[in-house]
C-alpha cells in the first residue's frame, strides 16, 4: 500500500513533467573512466524491486542517477535472504543462478534459476574479484542479503568459483538495515515460540494467499511488471495444475511449507540463527544509518509526530512502540528487554538497525556526523541514528527533500573519495 501511494504521486509527476532533476557527479576523465570505477550496488528490501520493474519507477527514489556507476539488481521481493544472496552473486558475475544442491532439496525448489548472460538478462560485472571489489548499499533486508553474500564469498560457497573471498566486498552501507530482526514480524503473525511459522489467522496469511494466487495465475504481463521472486518454486498453473494450487493453499508445498521465504529471517530468532554464521571482516568498511520515528514522553515511547511519518506507517510505529513480549513465552534471547526494542521506524526496531549485535555484538562506533568517522577504519560498524521512518529514503524523493540528497551524496562521496583497499602503497584514506 505504501508503494501504491507513492507510485501514484510518481505517475502524476510524470504527467505534469516535473522539473526536479538529480545531479550526476562527473569524475575527472584524466584519472579514470566510468568502467574503471568500482560499482555501487543498491540492494532493495522486502517487497522491493530493481531496475526494470514498476516501469520507470525507482525503488531508491532516483538515487542511482547521482553517480555514473550504480547498479540496481532486481531480486526476489519475498524470497529468503539466502536465495537473494545467491541471485545477487550471479546478477553481478554472470551465469545461471545456482541455489545449491543441498539447500534446494531441503527447501523443495529447483536448484537453478535465471541465466545472466550477454542477452536479455546480461551480467553486470563479470570482472568482479579481489582486485575489482564492489561497494554495496542495502536497504532494510537488503543489508542482510549483502552480509550473507560476503560470508558466502569468504566460505567459497559458489561451485566453480574457488577463488572468492570476503575481500571482493569493499564496503557495505546499510539504510535501515535489518540486522537483528524486528518485533513487527510477531505483530503481523509470526509465532513467538519459534519465529518460523505463522498463526492460522493473521495478516501474513492473507499475504501468503495473495502471492500464491498471483504466482499460480502466472500472467506474463504482470510478472514482467512485478515479481515476488518464487519462480524457482514452480508455482505456475502450467507446472502444478489445480491440485498444486490446493496443495500450496493448504501449506503443504511452496516456500511457506519449508520456511524458505523472507519473514522467518526477519524474526529475532531467525536473525540470531543467521547472524551466528556471519562475520564482520577486517578489510571491509561498514556503515549504517538507523532510522527512528519515536520519542519518550513521561517515560512512555510514542510516535514522534504525524507529519514526519508516512500515513501507512504511523499506526505501525505506534504498535511497535507499545509492543510487549508475552511473559508466558520464553524471550528470544537472554537479556531481552521490551524497553530496548520500543524505538522504531514503523518496520524495524532502531536497536536492530545500528549494527549486528545478536548473538554477539560486532565492533561498532556511534557517530553524529558522517565526518566523525574520518579517518576511516575497516572492520568497524560506524552507525548514525536518523530521524526518519522506514521508507523515508526510498520510493519518493520528494518526501525526504534535502535530507535525501545529503545522505546519498555523502554515501557516494565516501565510496568514491575515502574508501580504498589498503596496500603497501596506499593508505585506507588516500586515493591511489
N, C-alpha and C positions, 0 to 999 in steps of 0.2 A: 504493500500500500504506500509505503514511503517512496519507493521508486516511481510508482504511478503518479503520485502527486508532483514529484519533481520533474518527471518526464513531461507532464502536461505543460509545465512552465517552459521547459526547453523547447517544446514544439511551438508554443506561442512566440517565443523569441525568434525562432526560425521564420515564422510567418511574417513578423514585423521587422525582420532583418536587423537584429541588434547590432550596434556599432562597437560593442565590447570586444576587445581582442587581447590575446595573451602575447607577451613579449617572448621572442625566441632569442636566447643569448647566443651570439655568434662566437665561435672560437677563432683564435688567431690562426689564419691559414698557414703562416710561416712555421708554426710549431707543430700542427697536426691536422689531419683530415678527419672527417666525420667517422670514417671506417676505423680509424686508429683509436677512437675513444672507447673506453670500456662501456658497454651498455648499462643503462639504468633500467632495471626491470620492475615494473609496477604490478604487484600481485593482489588481486581483488579478494574480498572476504566472502562470507556466506551470502547466498542469493546474488552474488556479484556476476560480472561478465567482463569480457575483454574486448579488444578491438574487433569490430566486425559484427557484434551483436547489438541489438536495440537500435539498428540503423546507424546513424551518425552520433548517437548519444554517448557521452563519455562517463564511465563509472568514476573516474578521477577528476571530473569537472573540467576537463581540458588541460590538466597539469602536464600531460605528456607533450604539449606543444611548447613548453617552456625550455626544452633542451632538444638538441638535434639528434640525440642517440638514445631514445627511450622506446622500450618495448612494453606492450600491454597484452600479455597472453590471456586467452580465454580458457579457463579451467572449469572443471565441474563445480557448479554453484552449491550443490548439496552433497557431493561425494566426500569421502573421508579425507583427512589430511594426508594419509599415506598415499592414496590414489592420486591426489592432486600433485604431490611432490614428484611422483613418477612421471606424470603428464608434463610437468614443468621442465624436467630434465630433457625429454625428447623434443619438446617445443623448441628448446634452445639448441640442442646438439644435433637433432635430426634423427630419423629412423622411425621404426614402428614402436609405439608405446608398449612396453613390457611391464606388466604389473607384478611379475614374479610368479613362478610356478606354484610354490607353496602357498603364498598369500591368496592367489586366485582360487586354488582348490578349497582352501579353508573358508573363503568368503563367497563361494558359489558364483563366480563370474568368469568371463573369458579372460585368458591370460593376456591377449594382445588387444590393442585399441587403435587409435588413429595412426596414420602414417604421415610423417612430416618429411617431405622430400622437395625437390625442385619442381613443384606443381601447384595445385590449388592450395594445399596445406604445405607451405615451404618451411624449411628450417630457418632459424633466425640468427644463430651464432655458432656455426659448426667448428670454428677455431677455438672455442671455449676450452681452456685448460689452465694450468697453474701460471703460465706466462701471459694468459689473456683472461684475467679474472673479471667478475661481474659485481656491480652494485645492485642490491635488491631493496625495494621499498614495499612493505606488505601492510595492507590494511586489515585489521581485525584478525580473522583466522588465517589470512594470507601471510601474516608474520610468522605464525607457527608452521605453515607449509614450508617456508624458506628454511627454518631451523631444521626441520625434518630432512629436507633435501640436502643441506650441508652435512648432516650426520651420515646420510646415505653415501655422499661423496667420500667422506672420511672412511667409511666402512667398505668402500669399493663394492657397493651393492648392485651395480648395473652390469649385467652379463655382457661380456665383450669389451668392457672398459676397465682394464686393470690398473690404469694409471691415475684414476680420480683421487682427489684429496680435498680436505677441508679448505685448502688454500685457493681453490677455484672460486671461492666467495671472498670478495674484497671487503664488502661492508653490508650490514643489514640495518635498515631503518624501519622501525615499527610505528604505524599510526593506529592508535587504539588497539594494540596487539593483544591477541587472546592467548596469553602465556600460561595462565594458571586456572583457567575455567571461569565460569560465571554462574551465579545463583539464578539467573534468569532461566536457565535450562530447566530448573525444577519448577519454576512458576509456569512454564509452558507445557510441562507434562512429563519430564524425565523422572524416573523413580529415584528417590533419595537413597534407597537401600543399596543400589549397585551402580547408579549413574549410567546404565547401559540400555535399559528397557524403558518403555513408556507406560503411562497409566492407560487403562482401557478407554477412558473418555477424557480428551484434552485437546488443546489447540494443535499440538504436533500430530495427533491422529488425523485431524482434518487436513493438515498439510500433506501428510502421507497419502491420503486418499486422492487428493488433487494431483499430486505428482505421478502416482501410479496410472491414473486415467490419462493424463497428459502424455506420458511416455508410451502407454499402450496404444492410444489412437495414432501416434507416430505420423502426424501431419507434417510433411516436409517443409512447408512454408513457415509453420510455427516453430519447428525445431531449428530452422535456419535463423530465425529471429531471436529465439532464446532457448537454451538447452540446459537442463538440470545436470547433465553430465553422466547419466546412468546407462549410456549406450552399451557399455561392456557387460551389463546385466541382461541384455537381450529381452527387454520387457515389451517390445513391439508386438502387436497382434499378428503380424506376419510370421513371427517366430514362436510365440507361445499359445496363440489362439485364445478362445474364450475361457477354457479351463485354466490357462495360465494366468489370466486376469483374476479369476476367482481365487486361485492359489495365492497370488500377491495380496489381494484384498484381505484374505484371512490371515496374512502374516506368515505364511509357510514358505515363501520364496521372495527373492529380491533383497536389496541391501538392508531392509529392516529386519529380515529374518536372521541375518548374521551380524548385524551391528556395524556393517561397513559403510557408514554414512557419517555426516559431519557432527550431528548433535552429541553422540557419545564422547567424541573427542573434546567437546566444549564443557562437559560437566567437570566439576572439581576433581572427582575420582579419575575420570578419563584423562584429564590433563596431567595428573600426577603420574599415571601409568606411562603416558607418552614422554613426559619430561625425564623419567628415570633413565631413559636411554639417550638423552640429548646433552651435548656438551657446549660450553662457551669456549671457543678456540682462541689461542693466544695470538694469532696473526690476523684476526678479523676485527674490524671496527664495528661496534654495536651502538645504536641509538634508539631511543624510544620516546614517543610522545603519548603520554597517558591522558585521557580526557575525563572531565568531571563536570557534572551539572547539578551538584548538591551543595548545601551549606548547613551549618548547625544553628538552630535557634533554640535557646534554653536547653541545650544538650540533646535536642532531637534533630535528626538528619532529615531534611526536606528538600524538594527541588529548589534550585537557586533562583528561579523566576519562570515566567511564562514566555516572554518574548524571545529569549535566547534558546529555547528548546523546541525542536520540531514538533508540531502538533501530534504526530504519530508516535512520538517518543515520550511525551510528557507523563502520561499515565504509567509508562514503563519505569521512568525514573522514580516516580512515587512508589510504585510497587516494590522495586528493588531496595529503596531506602528503608522501607518498613518491613522487609523480609526478616524472618527469624527461623533459624534451623530448628526443626522439631526436637524436643528433648527426649522423645521416646525412640529416636533413631540415632545410631552411632554417628558422631561427627565425621566429616570426610577426611580429616587428618588430626593428629594430636596437636592441641593448642589452638584449634579453630575458635574464633570469637566472632559473634554476629557484628559487633561494632566495627571490626576491621573491614567488613565487606559491605558497609552501607553506602559509602560514597560510590557513585556510578555515573554512567553517561547514557543510561537507558537501555543498553545492551550488555555491557561488561562492567564489572566492578573495577574501580580505579586501582585497587591493590593488585589486581591481576595483570594490569597493563604496564606497570613500571618496568619490570624485568622478571626473568624466571626465578621463582623463589620456592617452588614446591616440586619435589620433596626436599630438595636442598637449595639454599639461596646461592645464586651466582654473583660474582663480583659486580658491584654497581656503584654509581655515583650520581646523586641528585644535583641538577643544575637549574638555575633560574633563567639564564640567557644562553643562547647557543654558543656564544663566545666564551662561556665559562669553562668549556671543555678543551680549550687550547692551552698547551699543545696536546694533540690527541694521543691517546694511548690505546693500543688494541687490547682485546681480551677483557674489556670492561663495558658494562651496560650503562651508558650515560642516559639518564631519563629526565624528562621535563613534564610537569603536570600543566595541562592546558584547560582553560575554562571553555568547554565545548561539549556538544552531545556527540553521539556515535557516528552520525553521518554529516558532521559539520564540514569536513574537509574532502568530501566526495559528493558525487551526483550533481550538486548545484553550486557553482562557484559564487553566485550572487549572494547566497546566504552568509558565507564566510567573509566576503568582501576583502578588505585589505589584509586580514589575517591569512587568508588563503594564499595570496601571492607571497607574503613574507615567509610563511612556513616552507612552501615549495622552493622559493628562491634560496633559502638557507640550506635546504636539503641538497639541491642540485649543485649549489656553490661548494658545499662541503665535499661532495663526491668528486667534483672537478678540480678543486684547488688545494684541498687539505688532506686527502686520503691517498696515500701511496704505500705500496708494499716496501718494507724496509729491506735494503740491500747493503752491500759494503760501500756503495757509492751514494745511496740515497737515504736520508733520514726520513722518518714517517711523516714529518710535517712539511717536507720540501718537495717541490716538483723536480723530476729528474732533468 
